[in-house]
Amino acid sequence: MEIWVLATLAAATIQTLRFVLHKQLAAGGLSATASTFARFAYAAPGAAVVLVVYLALRGVLPPVPDPGFMGWVVLGGLGQILATILLVRLFARRNFATGVTLKKTEVVQTALLGLALLGDTIPAAGWAAIGLGLVGVLLLSEAPAGALRRFDAGAVALGLGSGFFFAVAGVGYRAATLSVPSDDALLRAGLTLTVVTASQTAAMALWLRLASPGDVTAVWRARRRAAWLGLTSMAGSWCWFTAFTLQAAALVYAVGQVELLLSLAASVLIFHETVSRRELAGCVLVGASVLILVLAT
C-alpha cells in the first residue's frame, strides 16, 4: 500500500477523534470560535517540537520555501479557521454523523471551484455525481422527527459553507507543501504545518483578545481537555499534509471518505445519537456522489 494512502487513512481516523473532542468542548461551554482557537493554540507547540526533533534526527536545516509559500499558507489557514468554526456550529445544530457528512460536500465544491477558477472540465458522470450529492444534502437537511417541520436552511448553509472553506484550505495547503524545496514529504508537510498553526494561533489570539477576550481565558481553563484536541489536530494535520504532498487532493479526499463510516460509528457509540433512515440514506448518497466524482475525474 502506498504511503499517501496510509497517511490518508491515519488522518481520517485521527480527524474523527478530533471532531469528537470538538463536540465535547462545545458541549462543555466553549464557543465555536474558542474551540477552533484551542485546536490551533495547542497544536502549534507540538508541531514545532516534532519538526525540530525530525530535523535533528535527519541532520538537516529547514529548507527555504518559494516566495509564494506564505500566500498559500494564509489562504489555507484562513479557510481552515472559517471552515472549523462553521463545522463546530453545525455540530450544535445537527447530530455528529450528519455534520461530518455535510462537511464532506467539500469534494463536490472543489470540483466546481476548479471549473470556475482553473477551467477544469468535469465528465458527465461527474455532473451526475454532483446531482446525487445534492439529493443527499436535501435528505440530510430535513429536520429530525419531533423537531421543526420545515426545510433546515441553516444546517445546509453551515454544512455547505464549511465544505467550501475546507476546499479552499485543501487547495492552499497542497500548494504550500509543493512550495517547499525538498524531496522529503514528511519534512515538507511538517514545515508547512508548523508555519500554518503558528500563523493561525497568532491571528486568532489577536482577534479574540480584541473581540472576545473571555474566550482566550476559557480556552486556558479548558487546557486539560483542549491539549488533547491540539495533539490530535497536530497528528492528523501532519498526515493530511503528507498525503497532499504526495498525491492530488481529489484522490486523497476519496480515500478519506472512510471518515464517514467512522463518524457514524462515533455518533451512535459515543454520543448515543439516533441516526434516522433518512439521514443514513443521505450519508450514503453524499458518500457515493463523492466517490463517483473522484473516480470520474
GIPEBEL-V433334 format. One record per helix or strand of 2 or more residues. SS is the DSSP state (H for helix, E for strand). FROM is the first residue (numbers start at 0). TO is the last residue. If there is no record, write none. Layout:
SS|FROM|TO, SS|FROM|TO
//
This chain:
H|2|26, H|31|57, H|68|90, H|95|102, H|105|117, H|123|140, H|152|177, H|184|210, H|212|220, H|222|245, H|248|254, H|257|268, H|276|295
//
